[in-house]
């Protein structure tokens, strides 16, 4: 389906990106997205280098989750480009226009972009092991023995090796979220997106999920995390991005962002969400 005519800048960007020999490079270029008359993303450009951890902060309604969803084409952009390792997400340029990929091709792209949601989204009728095995078996067509072995390894990695046969209702919220992380890892994605992964958890369960994400960060996986956990952002992020009103207001390394933000809007936000005793 024809989407629109490519601008000169987008044609150049798409052509340059096509040769990128990387794994986990995320490039968002001048993305706009509206819902009706409400513009949710306004000229967003962001580059995440392979193996880096980018944490996105901002008030509710700032566009953080929408930005994540454009990266794996759960939301179609109105203009601009998103690419992973030089391959456009959701579209292919042809004849000076962007053509949306067929659903099968989009689903294949999504197997390379793991996403962990706020609400776990586990299949209630499947065990933890079966939830982790589902996508590699049916989306990638891999052999059952290989998939099961990998699923058990991943459950052990997130501290749930002894709960493989438990159903979601038998697991705590933190355990369910760790199963969801193992499920995302089972596809061996190039990048992992986390949309406020601890927001639905009781406070005492937050730490166990953040510990798993910290381990992933040390492993060199490219991570983009939307969160309100300031301590996590300070300790783990390579880059902190602050969004407000659908725009990226400011970004930089965590020490700079938390101790010497340049923008008044950033300072005002952080002053409300960081405890007075927050130790930089």
C-alpha positions as CSV (number, residue, x, y, z in Angstrom):
1,X,0.0,0.0,0.0
2,X,1.4,3.4,-1.0
3,X,1.9,5.5,2.1
4,X,3.4,8.8,0.8
5,X,6.1,10.2,-1.3
6,X,9.5,10.1,0.4
7,X,11.2,13.5,1.1
8,X,14.7,14.1,-0.2
9,X,16.1,13.7,3.3
10,X,14.3,10.4,3.9
11,X,15.4,9.0,0.6
12,X,19.0,9.7,1.5
13,X,18.5,8.3,5.0
14,X,16.9,5.1,3.7
15,X,19.6,4.6,1.2
16,X,22.4,5.2,3.7
17,X,20.9,2.9,6.3
18,X,20.5,0.0,3.9
19,X,24.2,-0.9,4.2
20,X,24.6,-0.8,8.0
21,X,26.5,-4.0,9.2
22,X,25.4,-3.9,12.8
23,X,23.2,-5.7,15.3
24,X,20.9,-3.6,17.5
25,X,21.3,-0.1,15.9
26,X,18.1,1.8,16.3
27,X,17.5,5.0,14.2
28,X,14.4,7.1,14.5
29,X,14.3,10.0,12.1
30,X,11.9,12.9,12.2
31,X,8.9,10.8,13.3
32,X,5.5,12.3,13.7
33,X,2.4,10.5,14.9
34,X,-1.1,11.8,15.6
35,X,-4.3,10.3,16.9
36,X,-7.0,12.3,15.4
37,X,-6.3,15.9,15.9
38,X,-3.8,15.2,18.8
39,X,-0.2,15.2,17.7
40,X,1.5,12.7,20.1
41,X,5.0,12.6,18.5
42,X,6.5,15.7,17.1
43,X,9.6,15.5,14.9
44,X,11.3,12.8,17.1
45,X,14.9,11.8,16.1
46,X,16.8,9.4,18.2
47,X,19.8,7.0,17.7
48,X,20.5,4.1,20.0
49,X,23.9,2.4,19.4
50,X,24.2,-1.4,19.4
51,X,24.6,-2.7,23.0
52,X,23.6,0.6,24.6
53,X,20.8,1.1,27.2
54,X,18.6,4.1,26.6
55,X,16.1,5.1,29.3
56,X,13.2,7.3,28.4
57,X,11.6,9.5,31.1
58,X,8.8,11.9,31.1
59,X,5.3,12.7,32.5
60,X,2.2,10.7,31.5
61,X,1.1,11.6,28.0
62,X,4.5,12.8,26.8
63,X,4.6,10.2,24.0
64,X,7.0,7.7,25.6
65,X,5.0,4.5,25.1
66,X,3.9,5.6,21.6
67,X,7.5,6.1,20.6
68,X,8.3,2.5,21.7
69,X,5.3,1.2,19.7
70,X,6.5,2.9,16.5
71,X,9.8,1.2,16.8
72,X,8.2,-2.3,16.3
73,X,5.4,-0.9,14.1
74,X,2.6,-1.5,16.6
75,X,1.8,2.1,15.7
76,X,2.3,3.4,12.2
77,X,4.1,6.7,11.9
78,X,2.5,9.5,9.9
79,X,5.9,10.7,8.7
80,X,9.5,10.0,9.3
81,X,11.5,6.7,9.4
82,X,12.3,4.0,11.9
83,X,15.1,1.5,11.1
84,X,16.8,-1.4,12.8
85,X,20.3,-2.1,11.5
86,X,19.6,-0.2,8.4
87,X,16.3,-2.0,7.6
88,X,13.2,0.2,7.6
89,X,10.6,-1.0,10.0
90,X,7.2,-1.6,8.5
91,X,7.9,-0.2,5.1
92,X,10.1,-0.6,2.0
93,X,11.1,2.4,-0.3
94,X,10.2,1.8,-3.9
95,X,9.8,4.3,-6.8
96,X,10.1,7.3,-4.5
97,X,7.3,6.1,-2.2
98,X,7.1,4.1,1.0
99,X,5.1,0.9,0.7
100,X,3.9,-0.8,3.8
101,X,5.1,-4.4,4.1
102,X,2.7,-7.3,4.1
103,X,1.6,-8.5,7.6
104,X,3.8,-11.6,7.3
105,X,6.9,-9.5,6.7
106,X,6.0,-7.2,9.5
107,X,5.6,-10.1,11.9
108,X,9.0,-11.4,10.8
109,X,10.5,-8.0,11.7
110,X,8.9,-8.1,15.1
111,X,10.6,-11.3,16.0
112,X,13.8,-9.3,16.0
113,X,12.3,-6.6,18.3
114,X,11.4,-8.0,21.7
115,X,8.9,-6.0,23.7
116,X,7.9,-6.4,27.4
117,X,4.6,-4.6,28.3
118,X,3.3,-3.3,31.6
119,X,0.7,-6.0,32.0
120,X,2.7,-9.2,31.3
121,X,0.3,-10.5,28.5
122,X,1.0,-14.1,29.3
123,X,-1.3,-16.9,28.0
124,X,-3.2,-18.0,31.1
125,X,-3.8,-21.5,29.8
126,X,-0.1,-22.2,29.2
127,X,2.6,-22.9,31.7
128,X,5.6,-20.6,32.1
129,X,7.7,-22.9,29.9
130,X,5.0,-23.1,27.2
131,X,4.6,-19.3,27.2
132,X,8.3,-19.0,26.5
133,X,8.3,-21.7,23.8
134,X,5.2,-20.4,21.9
135,X,6.7,-17.8,19.7
136,X,9.9,-19.6,18.6
137,X,7.8,-22.7,17.8
138,X,5.1,-21.0,15.8
139,X,6.6,-17.7,14.6
140,X,10.1,-19.0,13.8
141,X,9.3,-22.7,13.1
142,X,12.2,-24.0,15.2
143,X,12.4,-27.5,16.5
144,X,10.6,-28.4,19.7
145,X,13.6,-30.0,21.5
146,X,15.9,-27.0,20.7
147,X,13.2,-24.5,21.7
148,X,12.4,-26.3,25.0
149,X,16.1,-26.4,26.0
150,X,16.5,-22.7,25.3
151,X,13.3,-21.9,27.1
152,X,14.5,-23.7,30.2
153,X,17.8,-21.9,30.1
154,X,16.0,-18.6,29.9
155,X,13.7,-19.3,32.8
156,X,16.8,-20.2,34.8
157,X,18.4,-17.0,33.7
158,X,15.5,-14.9,35.1
159,X,15.5,-17.0,38.3
160,X,12.5,-19.2,37.5
161,X,14.1,-22.5,36.6
162,X,12.0,-24.2,39.2
163,X,8.7,-22.7,38.1
164,X,8.7,-23.9,34.5
165,X,5.5,-25.9,35.0
166,X,3.6,-23.2,36.9
167,X,0.7,-21.4,35.3
168,X,0.5,-17.5,35.4
169,X,-2.1,-17.6,38.1
170,X,0.3,-19.5,40.3
171,X,3.0,-16.8,39.9
172,X,3.4,-13.4,41.6
173,X,3.4,-10.3,39.5
174,X,7.1,-10.1,39.5
175,X,7.5,-13.7,38.5
176,X,5.0,-13.2,35.6
177,X,7.0,-10.2,34.4
178,X,10.2,-12.3,34.5
179,X,8.5,-15.0,32.4
180,X,7.5,-12.2,30.0
181,X,11.2,-11.1,29.7
182,X,12.2,-14.7,29.1
183,X,9.6,-15.0,26.4
184,X,10.9,-11.9,24.7
185,X,14.5,-13.2,24.8
186,X,13.4,-16.6,23.3
187,X,13.3,-15.0,19.9
188,X,16.9,-13.9,20.2
189,X,15.9,-10.3,19.3
190,X,18.3,-7.6,18.2
191,X,16.8,-5.1,20.6
192,X,14.5,-5.2,23.7
193,X,11.8,-2.6,24.4
194,X,10.4,-2.3,27.9
195,X,7.3,-0.2,28.4
196,X,7.2,0.7,32.1
197,X,7.9,-3.0,33.1
198,X,7.4,-2.4,36.8
199,X,4.4,-0.1,36.9
200,X,1.9,-2.9,37.5
201,X,3.9,-4.5,40.3
202,X,3.7,-4.2,44.1
203,X,6.6,-2.1,45.4
204,X,8.3,-5.1,47.0
205,X,8.4,-6.9,43.6
206,X,10.0,-4.2,41.6
207,X,13.6,-5.0,42.5
208,X,13.5,-8.6,41.2
209,X,12.4,-7.4,37.8
210,X,14.9,-4.5,37.6
211,X,17.7,-7.0,38.6
212,X,16.9,-9.1,35.5
213,X,17.0,-6.0,33.3
214,X,20.3,-5.0,34.9
215,X,21.7,-8.4,34.0
216,X,20.5,-7.9,30.4
217,X,22.2,-4.5,30.2
218,X,25.5,-6.1,31.3
219,X,25.1,-8.7,28.5
220,X,25.4,-6.1,25.8
221,X,21.8,-6.3,24.5
222,X,20.4,-3.1,23.1
223,X,17.7,-1.9,25.5
224,X,15.2,0.9,25.3
225,X,13.3,1.3,28.6
226,X,10.4,3.6,29.5
227,X,10.4,3.8,33.3
228,X,9.8,6.0,36.3
229,X,12.6,4.2,38.3
230,X,15.1,6.9,38.7
231,X,17.7,4.8,40.5
232,X,17.6,2.3,37.7
233,X,18.1,5.0,35.1
234,X,21.0,6.4,37.0
235,X,22.8,3.1,37.5
236,X,22.1,1.3,34.2
237,X,21.5,3.8,31.4
238,X,24.1,4.9,28.9
239,X,21.7,7.6,27.7
240,X,18.7,9.2,29.5
241,X,16.1,10.8,27.3
242,X,13.5,13.2,28.7
243,X,10.3,13.7,26.7
244,X,7.4,16.1,27.2
245,X,4.6,17.2,25.0
246,X,5.5,14.7,22.3
247,X,9.1,16.0,21.9
248,X,12.5,15.1,23.1
249,X,13.4,18.0,25.4
250,X,16.8,16.8,26.4
251,X,19.1,13.8,26.4
252,X,22.5,12.9,27.7
253,X,24.4,10.6,30.1
254,X,22.7,10.0,33.4
255,X,25.1,11.9,35.6
256,X,24.6,15.0,33.5
257,X,20.9,14.6,33.2
258,X,20.3,14.1,36.9
259,X,22.8,16.6,38.3
260,X,23.1,19.3,35.6
261,X,20.1,19.2,33.2
262,X,20.2,22.1,30.7
263,X,16.5,22.6,30.3
264,X,14.2,24.1,32.9
265,X,11.4,21.7,32.0
266,X,13.8,18.8,32.7
267,X,14.8,20.3,36.0
268,X,11.2,20.8,37.0
269,X,10.2,17.2,36.3
270,X,13.2,15.7,38.0
271,X,12.7,17.9,41.1
272,X,9.3,16.2,41.6
273,X,10.2,12.6,41.0
274,X,13.7,12.4,42.7
275,X,13.8,12.0,46.4
276,X,15.7,14.6,48.3
277,X,18.2,12.0,49.4
278,X,18.8,10.7,45.9
279,X,22.6,10.2,45.9
280,X,24.4,10.9,42.6
